[in-house]
Amino acid sequence: MATKDVKHIGLRVSPEVHNKLRYLATYEGRTINGQVQYLILQCIRDFEKEHGPIDLEEPS
């Protein structure tokens, strides 16, 4: 995936959440960014498993 194909999102979290996320990421051998991406993809997989594929052509 080329850098220009990656979207940036800002995320504000409390210091406690940040520290716990960093702990989890380190435990899993990921960066914080990698851990957040993993969690987002897991959420999408869980949603699609229950509700079917998300149709990006359909207006939200």
ZAMARGU-4260 file (C-alpha; in steps of 0.2 Angstrom, whole numbers, plus 5000, padded with zeros to 4 digits):
<rodrens>
0) 5000/5000/5000 | 5008/5016/4995 | 5009/5030/5007 | 4998/5042/4997 | 4984/5028/4998
5) 4984/5029/5017 | 4972/5041/5026 | 4977/5049/5042 | 4965/5051/5057 | 4969/5060/5073
10) 4964/5052/5089 | 4963/5060/5106 | 4964/5048/5121 | 4967/5051/5139 | 4985/5047/5146
15) 4979/5032/5154 | 4971/5025/5138 | 4987/5029/5129 | 4998/5020/5142 | 4987/5005/5142
20) 4986/5005/5123 | 5005/5006/5122 | 5007/4991/5134 | 4995/4981/5124 | 5004/4985/5107
25) 5021/4981/5115 | 5014/4965/5122 | 5007/4960/5104 | 5023/4966/5096 | 5015/4980/5087
30) 5017/4999/5087 | 5003/5009/5094 | 4997/5013/5076 | 4998/4995/5071 | 4988/4990/5086
35) 4975/5003/5083 | 4974/4998/5065 | 4972/4979/5070 | 4958/4984/5082 | 4949/4994/5069
40) 4950/4979/5056 | 4944/4967/5070 | 4929/4978/5073 | 4925/4979/5054 | 4927/4960/5053
45) 4916/4957/5068 | 4903/4969/5061 | 4903/4961/5043 | 4902/4944/5051 | 4886/4949/5059
50) 4878/4961/5047 | 4886/4956/5030 | 4899/4965/5019 | 4899/4984/5021 | 4893/4991/5004
55) 4904/5007/5001 | 4894/5012/4986 | 4878/5014/4996 | 4876/5031/5004 | 4878/5031/5023
</rodrens>
